[in-house]
Amino acid sequence: MAIKRRTFIGLVAASSVAPRLFAAETDRLAPVPNATEIGKRLPSWKTGELELHFIHTGRGENMFYVFPDGTTMVNDTGDYYRPKEVPEMPWLPRADLLGGECVARYIGAVWKKTHLDYMALSHWHADHMGRPSLGSRLTPDRRQVCGLALLGETFTFGRFYDHQFPKHGQYGSQDGDGMEMMEAFVAAKKIPQEPFRPGALNQIRLLHDAEGQYRDSFSIRNVCANAVCWTGQGEDAVDHGAAHAKATGQASIPNQNTLSMGFVVQYGKFRYWTGGDLSADLVGADGTPYNYEALVGKRVGPVTVCKTNHHACKDAMRRAFVGSVRAAAYVTVVWCPRHIQDCNMRDMSSRDLYPGARMVFPTYVPEWPKKEWPSAAWWRDVAPGGHVVVKVAPGGGRYTVFLVDASDESLRVKSVWSGIA
């Protein structure tokens, strides 16, 4: 059947000016190869936007968030120097700086204020907070600092959350000097703390929304900490760690990763999950082992963007969890070549678990997995490395993923993806 000339011209025009809209509606997330931002400096935050920054240093996990009203949060800052038996990766953008210094410079470049509202530490491990015995700086008051505490020498913070407060000795840490450093830092800076309450809605809240314009569209749900998990009903939570300890006869859970603090940020239809190094199995009251990560995944539900649990190591991001969160974008902050694994990459890429396009964004793509699985089908869904910045438009309906050059401090955009939540 012939198409009228005017109709044909309209179809051609629509296809040339709106490819990203069509692709995003179809696949939730699609590349924008001719995006005007490519090659330019990362666009600045604007009021009404939600920004999620995943900062690559090669030394730990580092996230920085700006909420729609300008409320800010740092979520972990690692300074971890690996033993010789673990393959090293380049420290970016400068090898002469500690991880905490690199993160401070990055945040200073994208956010011109020196006060940040929240500091959150998912769990007491060096790649999330630092460990002075592996490298530190000396403060004027003679404290050894790195990671989060070193960041605190550049910025002031309004409140600090960690999974153990106020019982810091209850679960201990494999990185005890890092925990001591953080306790000394919080005391020296007089940063207010309160217990992080699994199940709570908006315990972490917008602090600058005086008119309440985001009250109905933005929320933060605390999901888990210390193996206490939200039930999905109201603000109720169940202590799975206590049941595990009783069933196994253990005094507590020895693995910090299982105790990680996790929460969901929601803005309109856009949802984001972060859960530190959540992983491992637990034993129920009846003595039966079960996948704790899978249980948490059911409480989290479908999200738009998922920060991978435990850097997507073999013991995390398993099939049951991935099938629950069904993300369009997975982000892994990489500091070790083993953070890209065939088993969980297959699950995150699997269209059998759930349909639709998706991308995995490692902040660095090491040579090891390229050599180990050179022909794996999941490489089609893996973006090249760099800082990953998710910018959610006002209202939370649309979002853009920017891949930013991490080799220097230019904040140059390398590539762009567009999506609909």
Secondary structure, DSSP 8 states (H G I E B T S, - for coil): ----HHHHHHHHHHHHH-HHHHHHHHHSEEE-TT-TTTTSB-----TT-EEEEE---SSS-EEEEE-TTS-EEEEEE------TTS-----SS-TTS-HHHHHHHHHHHH---SEEEEEEE-SS-HHHH--GGGS-EE-TTS-EE-HHHHHTTT-EEEEEEESSTT-HHHH--SSHHHHHHHHHHHHHHT--B----TT-BSSS--SS-TT-TTTTTEEEEEEEETTEEE-SSTT-EEEHHHHHHHHHT-SS---GGGG--EEEEEETTEEEEE-TT---EEE-TTS-EEEHHHHHHHHH---SEEE-GGGG-TTSS-HHHHHHH--SEEEE--SSGGGS-HHHHHHHH-TTTS-S--EEEES---HHHHHHSTT-GGGGGB---SEEEEEE-TTSSEEEEEEE--SSSS-BEEEEEEEE-
